[in-house]
Structure formats: C-alpha cells, structure tokens
Amino acid sequence: MNELEFFKKATLYITATPDSELGVGHFFQFLKTCIPLEGMTIQVYDPGLLSLHLFQVRVDDKLLELDKVIPLVDEEARKLVQQNVGRTIFRINKGSQEPVSRILLKALDGYLEQGEKSCIVANLNLGTGAFGDCCFIADGENRFEEKHVRMLKMLISPLSIAITAQMQFMQVKRLKSALAEESRFFHDELKKITEGEIIGRDSGLKDIMDMTAQLARVNTPVLINGETGVGKELIANAIQSASTRHDGPFVKVNCGAIPDSLIDSELFGHEKGAFTGAQCRKIGRFERASGGTIFLDEIGELPLKAQTRLLRVLQNHEIERVGGIKALPVDIRVIAATHRNLPEMVEKGEFREDLFFRLNVFPLTVPPLRHRKKDIPALTQYFIEKIATRMRLPSTPKLMPAAVEPLMAYDWPGNVRELENLVERALIVFPQGPLRFDVLFAQTQGRARAPQVLSDTVLPMDVMMRQHIQHALRETQGRISGPHGAAKLLQMHPNTLRKRMDKLGIQYRLRDRKRRG
Ligand SMILES: Nc1ncnc2c1ncn2[C@@H]1O[C@H](COP(=O)(O)OP(=O)(O)OP(=O)(O)O)[C@@H](O)[C@H]1O
C-alpha cells in the first residue's frame, strides 16, 4: 500500500464516527496491518501540565476502561513532558529509558506483556498547541523505522480532530446522564414537597379518599371541583401517587396564570420560528408530562382556542406544537380542577360543552372546610408542626386552652389555605407559645369574622408589606430591635427592617428615631 492509500484509508477509519469503539478502534485494527503495534494510548494534558489524563487505551484489539489521571509529581517529569510537547512526533527505541514513555508504560503495568517496548509519540494539535498525545507501542526495542514515523505524522491532524470530537461527544454523554440524574433527584424532591400529608382522610375527606383510590386504578380524566383552598391540588397529587403512573412526572399548570397569548406555546410547545420571538424549539407542558399526569388547575380560565386544542389531545392522545407539521403521540392522564361553575360557563358559551363532558367523566367535589369542621383541630395541629419546623423554631409551641374554639366558629371562605395562613400568623406573633387565635380575629357583634390580616382582595406587595410590618410594630409597641422587637418577630435583621421601613415610609417610635440619630 502506498502512503497516499494508507492516508486515505486511515483517515476514513479515524473520522467515521465519534464512537471510540468504532472510529479509532477500527483505525487501530487497520494500523496493526501496516506497522508493528501492540498497544496505543491517548492522553490529554492538564493545562498546567500537572497531570496526564489517560483518555483511551487499546491493547490487543481491546479498548480498556482505564480512565486514569497520572499526576506528574516531580518537577523534572513535568519539564521533560513539556519538552516533548514542543516536538510534533518522535520515536523512542527503548521505552524504559525515555521519561514520557516510562510514565505511560508504568501506568499500563499489567496490561502489556513484560519486557522492553518501542514507542512513537505523536502530539495532538489543532493549531493552538499540543493538547495531548497519542503513543503507539510495540513489543521489543528498535521496532519502529523512519517510514513508520512518516506514516503516522500524516495522521496527526485527522487524529487530533477525531479525538477532540470524541472528547466532546463523551462530555455531552456525561452531561446528559448527569442531567437525567439531576432531573430524577428534583422530581423525587418535588414529590416529597407536593405530596403533603392529607389530614381528614378518615373523617371529613373519607368519601373523597375512597373515590381517589378507585380513580387511581383507571386512566380516565378527572375533574375536581371545590372552592378555592380546599385541597384540590393535594387530591390530584394523591390520585397520581396511587396510580400506576406514580413514577412519571406530575406537571402542574395554572391555566389562570399564563397570559392568553402564551398559553398555546406553554401547553403544547412550539417549533423554532413558529412566531416572532420563537428563537428555538420549546417543549410544552403536555410533552413534559408524558408518562405521567398533567394537572390543569383553574381550567375554567383556559381560553376557548386552547380549549379546542385540549379537546383534541383528549380525543386523539397526540399534541401538535405551535408551528409544527406533525402530531406527536403523548401518554398522559389529565386531571383538571376548578372553583368555578363549569355548567354555568357552558351555558354562557364561555366553556366548550364537548370539553366539559370529556373532562367530567369522573367529577370529584372536595367539600369546603365549613362542612367538615371536625377536621379543624387535626389540621391546626398539623400546620403548627409543619410551619414551626419550616420556621426552625427551637420547639413546637403549644396551644392555649380553648384556642381552637374561635376556629370552629368561623366559616373559612378561604378554606384550608386560610387556616394554614392563620396558623403561620399565630406562630409569627407567638413563636414561644402558647398559641391563640382569638386576638387575630376581629370580634363584631359576638360573631367571629375573618382574621384582620387576611383578605380575599389581592393587595399590592408594598401595601401588604406595610400592613404586615405595622402589625408587627403594634405587637411590639413600636420596638424594632431586641428580644421583644419587631425584627425578631419578622425574623429579619433590625437594620434590614429599618431600611424597609424607610422605603415604605413607616414612622419610627420616638426612641428608635433618636437612636438612629
Ligand atoms: N386535607 C389537607 N391536609 C393537609 N393540608 C391540606 C389539606 N387540604 C389542603 N391542604 C393545604 O392547604 C393548602 C391549599 O391546598 P391546595 O393548594 O391543594 O388547594 P386548592 O383547592 O388546589 O386551591 P386553589 O383553588 O387556590 O388552587 C396547601 O398548602 C395544602 O397543602
């Protein structure tokens, strides 16, 4: 074979694929038919030359899993390797007597036959300096001739390109598996957070829980009705956890929180260039939920156009990305929830009737808290423990005798969420206990009214913050710092609180003002 033919064939093998087993592997087999060869190592240099990373080792047709980093401990070895880096390719007649080959052969101890070796070292270089080298090894002394050096010199560029591609390929593979691992981790963590305990399983929510168990066995859509804050999401989670899909994703979409113009692309994804601003392909929530469950919260807020698309998903079990040309199959279960009266919306033409019937195969209605007041004591205790742990209180505060009475007398328009918020408020005000709720209620005409601090109206953040800080200041008679100060109650540094008060225009008590000068 002449040199040109050798170059052509070798290059074809080297660049065939970034898969090391096939590309460089086939090249090694081929090379063995042209030059004396028992082994080949590829090493990459650490930028400061503190080590060599033995990236690939082939001995006798086998690719060894020898992902080894060889530290260049002594300064002399480092210097000698550095000298070699300056050369393009060189022959070593007695491997044991040359510092670079000595280091490599020592690392391969046990993999190669005993005895002296000959080597050719070719530096890998993409024009910006050597980033590693390739060492060709043959048994015995003086095995390589000048023509072998010439042949291998021709291959330095294709080898450098192929090995760089291989390194990048492996890096991508490593990142992909790290990402998959991370995603599994977050999925499990998220499950732990979202899969909260359900209080009232055996009392106020017993019927619902029985139905939930039945629903876990089938794959039909579920429509959960109930006032805001009753625990619809918790029930949706319970259905998913008990179902055969429990290892799959649980993707929540708050249909009311996504702007109309974005809802299609958010739910179904879009192709690159589907509309102005679609700079890359986006995977929608339905695709992400494949193999698991999608929870469509506030389904009543879904715009009509998106309702039509959703109906198609339920009918055909496939989605179409915005701007896409082919339908993609998806294996998902849909659980929807709403606090709105969907039949009434259907009558008004605000919700598609066919979609309503599709979703309403299994309606579940979670009763409001006022209809299951017997759960209030257990819920209160549960939230005290949960929130005290989250707030890292040194111990869980106890309840004052009869503290639950006003809670039993109240109607809870905001349901369990309102109770949870009230407990949090009590823990902020009485972190050492005993906990009481009566002072958090405004008494009007002998009837318990909504806690002052809670409101159904959504207030601007600054207004909310001002009210909250003022409340804490009232509780502490205007004191900011110290063990009985508002900063302690709000769990923030007094200076941070003062800065926040300045920003919100809240007056200081006279003494505090003097202290600040
Ligand atoms: N039975 C329960 N046991 C324990 N925690 C509960 C229970 N019901 C509700 N919660 C808690 O109350 C809060 C509100 O519940 P969730 O978000 O499930 O209500 P929702 O009906 O989905 O509300 P929305 O209508 O606003 O979406 C959550 O923090 C949830 O963990």
The ligand as an SDF file (V2000), in Angstrom:
LIG
                    3D

 31 33  0  0  0  0  0  0  0  0999 V2000
  -56.6130   17.8680   53.9470 N   0  0  0  0  0  0  0  0  0  0  0  0
  -55.4850   18.5810   53.9810 C   0  0  0  0  0  0  0  0  0  0  0  0
  -54.4800   18.1760   54.7790 N   0  0  0  0  0  0  0  0  0  0  0  0
  -53.3390   18.9000   54.8360 C   0  0  0  0  0  0  0  0  0  0  0  0
  -53.1200   20.0160   54.1380 N   0  0  0  0  0  0  0  0  0  0  0  0
  -54.0910   20.4530   53.3280 C   0  0  0  0  0  0  0  0  0  0  0  0
  -55.3180   19.7570   53.2010 C   0  0  0  0  0  0  0  0  0  0  0  0
  -56.1070   20.4160   52.3180 N   0  0  0  0  0  0  0  0  0  0  0  0
  -55.3940   21.4680   51.8990 C   0  0  0  0  0  0  0  0  0  0  0  0
  -54.1880   21.4980   52.4950 N   0  0  0  0  0  0  0  0  0  0  0  0
  -53.1510   22.5270   52.3050 C   0  0  0  0  0  0  0  0  0  0  0  0
  -53.8200   23.7460   52.0550 O   0  0  0  0  0  0  0  0  0  0  0  0
  -53.1720   24.4830   51.0110 C   0  0  0  0  0  0  0  0  0  0  0  0
  -54.1510   24.6810   49.8660 C   0  0  0  0  0  0  0  0  0  0  0  0
  -54.4200   23.4440   49.2540 O   0  0  0  0  0  0  0  0  0  0  0  0
  -54.4890   23.2580   47.6710 P   0  0  0  0  0  0  0  0  0  0  0  0
  -53.4870   24.1300   47.0080 O   0  0  0  0  0  0  0  0  0  0  0  0
  -54.4310   21.8070   47.3750 O   0  0  0  0  0  0  0  0  0  0  0  0
  -55.9220   23.8620   47.4120 O   0  0  0  0  0  0  0  0  0  0  0  0
  -56.6730   24.1310   46.0310 P   0  0  0  0  0  0  0  0  0  0  0  0
  -58.0720   23.7380   46.2460 O   0  0  0  0  0  0  0  0  0  0  0  0
  -55.9310   23.4520   44.9300 O   0  0  0  0  0  0  0  0  0  0  0  0
  -56.5180   25.7000   45.9220 O   0  0  0  0  0  0  0  0  0  0  0  0
  -56.7960   26.6470   44.6290 P   0  0  0  0  0  0  0  0  0  0  0  0
  -58.2450   26.5340   44.2930 O   0  0  0  0  0  0  0  0  0  0  0  0
  -56.4470   28.0020   45.1320 O   0  0  0  0  0  0  0  0  0  0  0  0
  -55.8730   26.1700   43.5550 O   0  0  0  0  0  0  0  0  0  0  0  0
  -51.9560   23.6800   50.6200 C   0  0  0  0  0  0  0  0  0  0  0  0
  -50.8400   24.1430   51.3280 O   0  0  0  0  0  0  0  0  0  0  0  0
  -52.3080   22.2640   51.0620 C   0  0  0  0  0  0  0  0  0  0  0  0
  -51.1560   21.5180   51.3480 O   0  0  0  0  0  0  0  0  0  0  0  0
  1  2  1  0
  2  3  1  0
  2  7  2  0
  3  4  2  0
  4  5  1  0
  5  6  2  0
  6  7  1  0
  6 10  1  0
  7  8  1  0
  8  9  2  0
  9 10  1  0
 10 11  1  0
 11 12  1  0
 11 30  1  0
 12 13  1  0
 13 14  1  0
 13 28  1  0
 14 15  1  0
 15 16  1  0
 16 17  2  0
 16 18  1  0
 16 19  1  0
 19 20  1  0
 20 21  2  0
 20 22  1  0
 20 23  1  0
 23 24  1  0
 24 25  2  0
 24 26  1  0
 24 27  1  0
 28 29  1  0
 28 30  1  0
 30 31  1  0
M  END
$$$$
